[in-house]
Amino acid sequence: MGGLIGAAVWLTVAVGTGVCLFRAFWEFLFLALGASVRALGPRTPGTPDPRIPPVGSEPAQRAYWSRLMWVDAYTSTRAAASVIRHRLLGRWMAVTARRMFTGRQPSTGYGGHRLARLGFILVAPGTALGAITGALLVSSVMALIHLVLWLLAGLAGLAAFAGVAVLRGADRTGALVRRIRMRCPYPGCYRPFPLAVHRCPSCGTAHRELRPNRFGALWHVCACRRRIVTVSLAGRDRLAVECPHCDRPLPAGIGRLRIVHVPVIGGTSSGKTMLMAAAVAGLHATTGRGAPTGRGGPEVSFATADDRRDVVDLNGQLRNTGWVRKTQGGQPRALMLRVTHRRRHRLLYLYDPMGESLYDVDSTRRQEYLAHADGVILAVDVLADPQVRRSLSADEEELARAANPSDPGPWQTYQTFTGELSALAGGRRRGRLPLAVVVTKRDVLDRIERLRVPATGIGPWLATIGLDPLVRDLGHRFRTRRFWALSAYAATGTGPLVSEQERAAEAVLWILARTGLRVGKLLPEGGHADPATPSVPRPRTAPAQDRSTR
């Protein structure tokens, strides 16, 4: 009896070993490997995988390492385990082994001869043992393979996350070092934002998260299958961009340029619009030749086509009518210029608010761009000051009235502006702001003997003619200040004087120099007017008025 049992055991082991090594193991292995490979996605390269739900409204596919890699690893492991289990319990146990235990052929299910049926019954235990052993061995092999797969996926995921962190950190650090703080230039918005909306160059779809993140480290794949780079160094700043708050277009490259906000403040008819036009013309006049010192000047260009069109329209008004229309609207759109000097770049925002916006506290407080001003240009029309006017003779008063003095006067405008600047920007930051004080309508002032502008010492001169409260308060509130005097008539219109245009640009260049742009050597020595040109030419025709008064 013991011998029969031993023979049966040896027979079962022999049959099981043969079935495992020559059939079951390889069958399970090929099935498991095939199922693991087929479970990987996506089904069609370049298209979203149906197993991954879309994330928000971003028209980009999630990066493989951020989600799909883990889904693939899980699906592959599950597919391998599932196919082994189904083949073992289904074909081998439920069909083959069951038929053999009942004496039937495993392939057809027929019984046949008695000796054949007895043979099937004798080898049935070995067959079942071989199938189970093969399934266990293949499961062990696949477990090892998928363990390596999961470890590689983990390392790849860590490397990808580290790459995203490094790239985002480098972008952020570069922006902090260069003091890049993006803000919208449009009225009604003026809001800061860390990342602009980028448009796909192929289909024009808006991407609101185009930076290293879950959609990709070095690039994102748009819904149109176009790869779009995610970092500034790779060319992201060459894409069309928009404000994420108001969806209006922004100048390309705004993410790599430090923005310098410079409002031009003055009362109605103080000449601030003409001052800004003269400054823009002067900046372009200094390009490449560095007046007044002969050094290489900055390169200046319009940031957008709208900025170019606005300046062309303004110059057209000057050439055709000799004056410009009154500034309209409650909040101004910034005029944007790119300024480059010695491989340093700035994006200049020039604001020209209408004079009425500074009449009272409420309207001034709505000028939200004042909160992030990097410098201020104050247009001073001394002919609008009551004390100055009272000192004039009858003939001089007639000249002053013809020059259309501003309303309100410079002292009242300054008081309203500085009071709200403290509320918007804070008292400490206001004290650090550079203030360029520009006396306008110089051609008219030079025709009034008492008000003739000196070659130097414009600040003390303002105090002597009746604006002593303004000069003293400037010294108290603004630690960094400088004075100029010019005529917009001589700097604009038909046949403008380049030297006077450059004088108008000096105020802007001085503020840009305070932001780290190395243009300080382009300015004349001293803190006042250019001593090389102590006065400006008189109007080309005696009856003509200074166009800056319109």
C-alpha positions as CSV (number, residue, x, y, z in Angstrom):
1,M,0.0,0.0,0.0
2,G,2.8,2.4,0.9
3,G,4.5,1.6,-2.4
4,L,1.4,2.6,-4.4
5,I,1.1,5.9,-2.5
6,G,4.8,6.6,-3.1
7,A,4.5,5.8,-6.8
8,A,1.4,8.1,-7.1
9,V,3.3,10.9,-5.4
10,W,6.3,10.5,-7.7
11,L,4.0,10.3,-10.7
12,T,2.2,13.5,-9.6
13,V,5.5,15.4,-9.1
14,A,6.9,14.2,-12.4
15,V,3.8,15.2,-14.3
16,G,3.6,18.5,-12.5
17,T,7.2,19.3,-13.2
18,G,6.8,18.5,-16.8
19,V,3.6,20.5,-17.1
20,C,5.1,23.5,-15.3
21,L,8.4,23.6,-17.1
22,F,7.3,22.8,-20.6
23,R,3.8,24.3,-20.8
24,A,2.2,26.2,-17.9
25,F,5.1,28.5,-16.9
26,W,5.7,29.8,-20.4
27,E,2.0,30.1,-21.1
28,F,1.4,32.2,-18.0
29,L,4.6,34.2,-18.5
30,F,3.8,35.2,-22.1
31,L,0.2,36.0,-21.2
32,A,1.2,38.1,-18.2
33,L,3.9,40.0,-20.1
34,G,1.5,40.6,-23.0
35,A,-1.3,41.9,-20.7
36,S,1.2,44.2,-18.9
37,V,2.4,45.8,-22.2
38,R,-1.1,46.1,-23.7
39,A,-2.3,47.8,-20.5
40,L,0.0,50.8,-21.1
41,G,-1.4,53.9,-22.7
42,P,-2.3,56.2,-24.3
43,R,-4.1,54.3,-27.0
44,T,-3.2,56.9,-29.7
45,P,0.0,58.9,-29.2
46,G,-0.6,62.6,-28.8
47,T,-4.2,62.3,-27.7
48,P,-5.6,62.4,-24.1
49,D,-5.8,59.0,-22.4
50,P,-9.4,58.1,-21.6
51,R,-8.3,56.9,-18.1
52,I,-7.3,60.4,-17.1
53,P,-10.1,62.9,-16.4
54,P,-9.4,66.5,-17.6
55,V,-8.2,69.0,-15.0
56,G,-10.0,72.3,-14.9
57,S,-10.2,74.3,-18.1
58,E,-6.5,74.2,-19.0
59,P,-6.3,73.0,-22.6
60,A,-3.2,70.9,-22.0
61,Q,-2.6,67.2,-21.4
62,R,-1.2,66.2,-18.1
63,A,2.4,65.2,-18.2
64,Y,3.0,61.4,-18.3
65,W,4.9,61.4,-15.0
66,S,2.3,63.4,-13.1
67,R,-0.6,60.9,-13.4
68,L,-0.5,58.6,-16.4
69,M,2.7,56.9,-15.3
70,W,1.1,55.8,-12.1
71,V,-2.1,54.7,-13.8
72,D,0.0,52.7,-16.3
73,A,2.0,51.0,-13.5
74,Y,-1.1,50.1,-11.6
75,T,-3.0,49.0,-14.7
76,S,-0.1,46.9,-15.9
77,T,0.3,45.2,-12.5
78,R,-3.4,44.5,-12.2
79,A,-3.6,43.2,-15.8
80,A,-0.8,40.7,-15.2
81,A,-2.3,39.4,-12.0
82,S,-5.8,39.3,-13.5
83,V,-4.7,37.3,-16.6
84,I,-2.8,34.7,-14.5
85,R,-5.7,34.3,-12.2
86,H,-8.3,34.0,-15.0
87,R,-6.2,31.5,-17.0
88,L,-5.4,29.4,-13.9
89,L,-9.0,29.2,-12.6
90,G,-10.7,29.3,-15.9
91,R,-8.8,27.2,-18.5
92,W,-6.6,25.1,-16.3
93,M,-8.7,24.4,-13.2
94,A,-12.3,24.7,-14.5
95,V,-11.7,23.0,-17.8
96,T,-8.5,21.0,-18.1
97,A,-8.0,19.6,-14.6
98,R,-11.8,19.1,-14.1
99,R,-12.1,17.0,-17.3
100,M,-9.0,15.0,-16.5
101,F,-10.2,14.2,-13.0
102,T,-13.4,12.8,-14.5
103,G,-11.5,10.7,-17.1
104,R,-12.2,12.9,-20.1
105,Q,-9.9,14.4,-22.7
106,P,-8.8,17.9,-21.6
107,S,-9.2,19.4,-25.1
108,T,-12.5,17.8,-26.3
109,G,-14.1,16.5,-23.1
110,Y,-14.8,13.0,-24.5
111,G,-14.1,9.9,-22.3
112,G,-12.7,7.4,-24.8
113,H,-11.3,4.0,-23.9
114,R,-11.2,2.8,-20.2
115,L,-7.4,2.7,-20.2
116,A,-7.3,6.3,-21.6
117,R,-9.7,7.5,-18.9
118,L,-7.6,5.8,-16.2
119,G,-4.5,7.6,-17.6
120,F,-6.3,11.0,-17.5
121,I,-7.3,10.4,-13.9
122,L,-3.8,9.4,-12.9
123,V,-2.1,12.4,-14.4
124,A,-4.8,14.9,-13.4
125,P,-3.3,15.7,-10.0
126,G,0.1,16.4,-11.6
127,T,-1.4,18.5,-14.2
128,A,-3.2,20.6,-11.6
129,L,-0.1,20.8,-9.5
130,G,2.0,21.9,-12.6
131,A,-0.5,24.6,-13.5
132,I,-0.6,26.0,-9.9
133,T,3.2,25.9,-9.7
134,G,3.6,27.6,-13.0
135,A,1.1,30.3,-12.0
136,L,2.9,30.9,-8.7
137,L,6.4,31.0,-10.3
138,V,5.2,33.5,-13.0
139,S,3.4,35.5,-10.3
140,S,6.7,35.7,-8.4
141,V,8.6,36.8,-11.6
142,M,5.9,39.4,-12.5
143,A,5.9,40.7,-8.9
144,L,9.7,41.3,-9.1
145,I,9.3,42.9,-12.6
146,H,6.6,45.2,-11.4
147,L,8.4,46.0,-8.2
148,V,11.3,47.3,-10.3
149,L,8.8,49.1,-12.5
150,W,7.3,50.9,-9.5
151,L,10.7,51.8,-8.2
152,L,11.7,53.2,-11.6
153,A,8.4,55.1,-11.7
154,G,9.0,56.5,-8.3
155,L,12.5,57.6,-9.2
156,A,11.2,59.2,-12.4
157,G,8.4,60.9,-10.5
158,L,10.8,62.3,-8.0
159,A,13.2,63.5,-10.7
160,A,10.3,65.1,-12.5
161,F,9.0,66.8,-9.4
162,A,12.5,68.0,-8.6
163,G,12.9,69.3,-12.1
164,V,9.6,71.2,-11.8
165,A,10.7,72.7,-8.4
166,V,14.1,73.7,-9.8
167,L,12.7,75.3,-13.0
168,R,9.9,77.1,-11.1
169,G,12.4,78.2,-8.4
170,A,14.8,79.5,-11.1
171,D,12.1,81.4,-12.8
172,R,10.9,82.9,-9.5
173,T,14.4,83.7,-8.3
174,G,15.2,85.4,-11.6
175,A,12.1,87.5,-11.3
176,L,12.9,88.5,-7.7
177,V,16.5,89.3,-8.5
178,R,15.5,91.4,-11.5
179,R,12.5,92.9,-9.5
180,I,10.0,91.8,-12.1
181,R,6.4,92.4,-10.9
182,M,3.9,92.2,-13.7
183,R,0.9,94.5,-13.6
184,C,-1.9,95.2,-16.0
185,P,-1.6,98.6,-17.8
186,Y,-5.3,99.0,-18.6
187,P,-7.8,101.2,-16.8
188,G,-10.2,99.4,-14.5
189,C,-7.7,96.7,-13.9
190,Y,-4.1,97.7,-12.9
191,R,-4.0,94.4,-11.0
192,P,-0.8,92.5,-10.4
193,F,-0.4,88.9,-11.5
194,P,2.3,86.3,-11.1
195,L,1.7,84.7,-14.6
196,A,0.2,86.0,-17.8
197,V,-2.1,84.1,-20.0
198,H,-0.2,82.7,-23.0
199,R,-1.7,81.9,-26.4
200,C,-0.8,78.8,-28.3
201,P,1.1,79.9,-31.5
202,S,-0.8,77.2,-33.6
203,C,-4.4,77.3,-32.5
204,G,-4.5,80.5,-30.3
205,T,-6.0,78.7,-27.3
206,A,-5.4,80.5,-24.0
207,H,-3.1,78.7,-21.5
208,R,-3.4,80.1,-18.0
209,E,-0.9,77.8,-16.3
210,L,2.1,77.8,-18.7
211,R,4.8,77.1,-16.3
212,P,6.5,74.0,-15.0
213,N,3.8,72.0,-13.2
214,R,1.7,68.8,-13.6
215,F,1.1,69.5,-17.3
216,G,4.9,69.3,-18.0
217,A,8.2,70.6,-16.8
218,L,9.9,71.9,-20.0
219,W,6.8,72.1,-22.2
220,H,3.1,71.6,-22.2
221,V,1.2,69.8,-25.0
222,C,-1.7,71.8,-26.2
223,A,-5.0,70.3,-27.3
224,C,-3.8,70.8,-30.9
225,R,-0.8,68.6,-30.1
226,R,1.6,71.6,-30.3
227,R,4.4,71.6,-27.7
228,I,4.7,75.0,-25.9
229,V,7.8,75.8,-23.7
230,T,7.1,76.7,-20.1
231,V,10.2,78.7,-19.0
232,S,11.4,82.1,-20.0
233,L,14.9,80.9,-21.0
234,A,13.4,78.5,-23.5
235,G,11.4,81.2,-25.3
236,R,8.1,81.3,-23.5
237,D,8.2,85.1,-23.5
238,R,8.0,85.2,-27.3
239,L,4.3,84.0,-27.1
240,A,1.3,86.3,-27.3
241,V,0.1,87.1,-23.8
242,E,-2.9,88.6,-22.0
243,C,-3.8,89.8,-18.6
244,P,-5.4,87.0,-16.6
245,H,-7.9,89.4,-15.0
246,C,-9.3,91.4,-17.9
247,D,-8.1,89.3,-20.8
248,R,-6.7,92.2,-22.7
249,P,-3.4,91.9,-24.7
250,L,-0.1,92.6,-23.1
251,P,3.3,93.3,-24.7
252,A,5.3,90.2,-25.5
253,G,8.1,89.5,-23.1
254,I,6.4,91.1,-20.1
255,G,7.5,88.2,-17.9
256,R,11.3,89.0,-18.3
257,L,11.2,92.8,-18.2
258,R,11.2,94.9,-15.1
259,I,8.3,97.3,-15.3
260,V,8.8,100.9,-14.3
261,H,5.6,102.8,-13.6
262,V,5.9,106.6,-14.1
263,P,2.7,108.7,-13.8
264,V,2.8,112.3,-15.2
265,I,0.9,114.4,-12.7
266,G,-0.5,117.9,-13.3
267,G,-3.6,120.0,-13.4
268,T,-5.8,120.5,-16.4
269,S,-3.9,122.4,-19.1
270,S,-0.6,122.1,-17.2
271,G,1.1,120.7,-20.3
272,K,1.6,117.2,-19.0
273,T,0.3,115.5,-22.2
274,M,2.7,117.5,-24.3
275,L,5.4,116.9,-21.7
276,M,4.9,113.1,-22.1
277,A,4.9,113.5,-25.9
278,A,8.1,115.4,-25.8
279,A,9.7,112.9,-23.5
280,V,8.8,110.0,-25.8
281,A,10.2,111.9,-28.8
282,G,13.3,112.7,-26.7
283,L,13.8,109.1,-25.7
284,H,13.7,108.1,-29.4
285,A,16.1,110.9,-30.2
286,T,18.7,109.7,-27.8
287,T,18.6,106.1,-29.3
288,G,22.1,105.1,-30.3
289,R,23.9,108.3,-29.7
290,G,23.6,109.2,-26.1
291,A,22.9,112.9,-26.0
292,P,23.9,115.1,-24.3
293,T,27.3,113.6,-23.4
294,G,28.1,111.7,-26.6
295,R,27.9,108.2,-25.0
296,G,25.9,105.4,-26.5
297,G,22.2,106.0,-25.7
298,P,19.5,103.5,-24.9
299,E,17.4,101.7,-27.5
300,V,13.8,102.6,-27.3
301,S,10.9,101.0,-29.0
302,F,7.1,100.8,-28.7
303,A,5.9,97.8,-26.7
304,T,2.7,97.2,-28.8
305,A,1.2,98.4,-32.0
306,D,-1.4,100.3,-30.0
307,D,1.3,102.4,-28.3
308,R,2.8,103.3,-31.7
309,R,-0.6,104.2,-33.1
310,D,-1.4,106.4,-30.1
311,V,1.9,108.4,-30.4
312,V,1.5,108.7,-34.2
313,D,-2.0,110.1,-33.7
314,L,-0.7,112.5,-31.0
315,N,2.1,113.8,-33.3
316,G,-0.4,114.1,-36.2
317,Q,-2.6,116.4,-34.1
318,L,0.5,118.5,-33.3
319,R,1.5,118.8,-36.9
320,N,-2.0,119.5,-38.2
321,T,-3.5,121.8,-35.5
322,G,-0.6,122.7,-33.2
323,W,-2.3,121.4,-30.1
324,V,-3.7,118.2,-28.7
325,R,-7.1,117.3,-27.5
326,K,-7.8,117.3,-23.8
327,T,-7.1,114.1,-21.9
328,Q,-10.3,112.1,-21.5
329,G,-11.4,109.2,-19.3
330,G,-11.3,108.6,-15.6
331,Q,-8.3,106.3,-15.6
332,P,-5.5,106.3,-18.2
333,R,-4.1,103.4,-20.2
334,A,-0.3,103.2,-19.7
335,L,1.8,104.1,-22.8
336,M,4.4,101.3,-22.9
337,L,7.9,101.6,-24.2
338,R,10.8,99.1,-24.2
339,V,14.0,100.7,-23.0
340,T,17.3,98.7,-23.4
341,H,20.8,99.9,-22.4
342,R,23.9,97.8,-22.0
343,R,22.0,94.6,-21.9
344,R,19.6,95.8,-19.2
345,H,16.0,96.0,-20.1
346,R,13.0,98.0,-18.8
347,L,9.3,98.1,-19.7
348,L,8.3,101.7,-19.1
349,Y,4.7,102.5,-18.2
350,L,3.9,106.2,-18.7
351,Y,0.5,107.3,-17.3
352,D,-1.2,110.5,-18.4
353,P,-4.3,111.0,-16.2
354,M,-6.7,113.8,-17.0
355,G,-6.3,116.8,-14.7
356,E,-9.8,116.5,-13.3
357,S,-8.9,113.1,-11.8
358,L,-6.8,115.0,-9.2
359,Y,-9.4,117.5,-8.2
360,D,-10.5,115.7,-5.0
361,V,-9.6,112.8,-2.8
362,D,-12.2,110.3,-4.2
363,S,-11.1,110.7,-7.8
364,T,-7.4,110.6,-6.9
365,R,-7.9,107.5,-4.9
366,R,-9.3,105.8,-8.0
367,Q,-5.9,106.2,-9.7
368,E,-4.8,102.8,-8.5
369,Y,-1.6,102.8,-10.5
370,L,-0.2,105.3,-8.1
371,A,0.2,102.5,-5.5
372,H,3.0,100.9,-7.5
373,A,4.7,104.0,-9.0
374,D,8.5,103.8,-9.3
375,G,8.8,107.5,-9.9
376,V,6.6,110.6,-10.5
377,I,6.9,113.4,-13.0
378,L,5.2,116.6,-11.6
379,A,4.3,119.1,-14.3
380,V,4.3,122.5,-12.7
381,D,2.6,125.4,-14.4
382,V,3.7,128.4,-12.4
383,L,1.4,130.7,-14.3
384,A,-1.5,129.0,-12.5
385,D,-0.4,129.9,-9.0
386,P,-2.4,132.9,-7.6
387,Q,0.6,134.4,-5.8
388,V,2.6,134.4,-9.0
389,R,-0.2,136.0,-10.9
390,R,-0.7,138.8,-8.4
391,S,2.9,139.9,-9.0
392,L,2.4,140.4,-12.7
393,S,1.9,143.6,-14.5
394,A,-1.1,144.1,-16.8
395,D,0.8,143.2,-19.9
396,E,2.3,140.2,-18.2
397,E,-1.1,139.1,-17.0
398,E,-2.3,139.2,-20.6
399,L,0.5,136.9,-21.6
400,A,-0.3,134.6,-18.7
401,R,-4.0,134.4,-19.6
402,A,-3.1,133.6,-23.2
403,A,-1.1,130.7,-22.0
404,N,-4.2,129.1,-20.6
405,P,-3.0,128.4,-17.0
406,S,-3.9,125.1,-15.4
407,D,-6.7,124.4,-13.1
408,P,-6.1,123.8,-10.2
409,G,-2.7,125.4,-9.5
410,P,0.5,123.4,-8.9
411,W,0.3,123.7,-5.1
412,Q,-3.3,122.4,-4.9
413,T,-2.6,119.6,-7.3
414,Y,0.5,118.6,-5.4
415,Q,-1.4,118.5,-2.0
416,T,-4.2,116.3,-3.3
417,F,-1.7,114.0,-5.1
418,T,0.7,113.5,-2.2
419,G,-2.0,113.0,0.4
420,E,-3.5,110.1,-1.6
421,L,-0.1,108.7,-2.6
422,S,0.6,108.2,1.1
423,A,-2.6,106.2,1.4
424,L,-2.0,104.1,-1.7
425,A,1.7,103.5,-1.5
426,G,2.5,104.2,2.1
427,G,4.5,107.0,3.6
428,R,7.8,105.3,3.7
429,R,7.7,104.1,0.1
430,R,6.5,107.6,-1.0
431,G,9.6,109.1,0.6
432,R,11.9,106.8,-1.4
433,L,10.2,107.7,-4.8
434,P,12.2,109.9,-7.1
435,L,10.2,113.0,-8.1
436,A,11.0,114.8,-11.3
437,V,9.7,118.4,-11.1
438,V,9.3,119.8,-14.6
439,V,8.3,123.5,-15.1
440,T,6.3,123.7,-18.3
441,K,5.6,126.6,-20.7
442,R,9.1,127.9,-20.5
443,D,8.8,129.8,-23.8
444,V,6.1,132.0,-22.2
445,L,7.9,132.3,-18.9
446,D,11.0,133.6,-20.7
447,R,8.9,136.5,-22.2
448,I,8.0,137.7,-18.6
449,E,11.1,139.4,-17.1
450,R,10.3,138.5,-13.5
451,L,9.6,134.8,-14.4
452,R,12.6,134.2,-16.7
453,V,13.9,130.7,-15.9
454,P,17.5,130.6,-14.8
455,A,20.1,128.3,-16.2
456,T,20.6,126.6,-12.9
457,G,18.9,126.6,-9.5
458,I,15.3,126.0,-10.7
459,G,14.2,124.9,-7.2
460,P,15.4,128.1,-5.4
461,W,13.9,130.1,-8.3
462,L,10.5,128.5,-7.7
463,A,10.7,129.6,-4.1
464,T,11.6,133.2,-4.9
465,I,8.7,133.7,-7.3
466,G,6.0,132.5,-4.9
467,L,6.0,128.7,-4.8
468,D,8.1,128.5,-1.6
469,P,5.5,126.2,0.2
470,L,5.7,123.7,-2.7
471,V,9.5,123.7,-2.7
472,R,9.7,123.3,1.1
473,D,7.1,120.5,1.1
474,L,8.9,118.7,-1.7
475,G,12.1,118.7,0.4
476,H,10.2,117.3,3.3
477,R,8.3,114.5,1.6
478,F,10.6,113.4,-1.2
479,R,14.3,112.7,-0.4
480,T,15.1,112.2,-4.1
481,R,14.0,115.1,-6.4
482,R,15.3,117.0,-9.4
483,F,14.1,120.0,-11.3
484,W,13.8,120.8,-15.0
485,A,12.2,123.5,-17.2
486,L,11.2,123.2,-20.8
487,S,8.9,124.3,-23.5
488,A,6.7,121.7,-25.2
489,Y,6.3,124.0,-28.1
490,A,10.0,123.8,-28.9
491,A,10.1,120.0,-28.4
492,T,7.1,119.0,-30.5
493,G,5.2,119.7,-33.7
494,T,6.7,120.8,-37.0
495,G,10.5,121.4,-36.8
496,P,11.1,120.4,-33.2
497,L,14.4,121.0,-31.5
498,V,16.2,117.8,-30.8
499,S,18.1,119.3,-27.9
500,E,14.8,120.3,-26.2
501,Q,13.3,116.8,-26.8
502,E,16.4,115.4,-25.1
503,R,15.8,117.8,-22.2
504,A,12.2,116.5,-21.9
505,A,13.6,112.9,-21.9
506,E,16.1,113.6,-19.1
507,A,13.3,113.4,-16.4
508,V,12.4,109.9,-17.6
509,L,16.0,108.8,-17.9
510,W,16.7,110.1,-14.4
511,I,13.9,107.9,-13.0
512,L,15.0,104.9,-15.0
513,A,18.5,105.4,-13.7
514,R,17.1,105.1,-10.2
515,T,15.8,101.6,-11.0
516,G,19.3,100.4,-12.0
517,L,19.3,101.1,-15.7
518,R,22.7,102.6,-16.3
519,V,21.7,105.8,-18.1
520,G,22.8,108.2,-15.3
521,K,25.9,109.2,-17.3
522,L,23.6,110.4,-20.1
523,L,22.3,113.1,-17.9
524,P,24.0,116.5,-17.4
525,E,25.9,117.2,-14.3
526,G,24.1,118.9,-11.5
527,G,20.5,118.7,-10.5
528,H,18.8,121.3,-12.6
529,A,18.5,122.5,-16.2
530,D,21.2,121.8,-18.8
531,P,23.8,124.6,-18.4
532,A,24.8,124.2,-22.1
533,T,21.4,125.6,-23.2
534,P,20.3,128.3,-20.7
535,S,17.2,129.2,-22.5
536,V,15.0,127.9,-25.3
537,P,14.2,129.7,-28.6
538,R,11.2,131.9,-28.6
539,P,8.1,130.8,-30.6
540,R,8.7,130.7,-34.3
541,T,5.8,133.1,-34.8
542,A,5.2,135.7,-32.1
543,P,1.4,135.2,-31.7
544,A,1.7,131.5,-31.4
545,Q,0.9,130.0,-28.0
546,D,2.8,127.1,-26.3
547,R,1.0,124.0,-27.4
548,S,1.5,122.5,-24.0
549,T,-1.2,124.8,-22.7
550,R,-4.0,123.1,-24.7
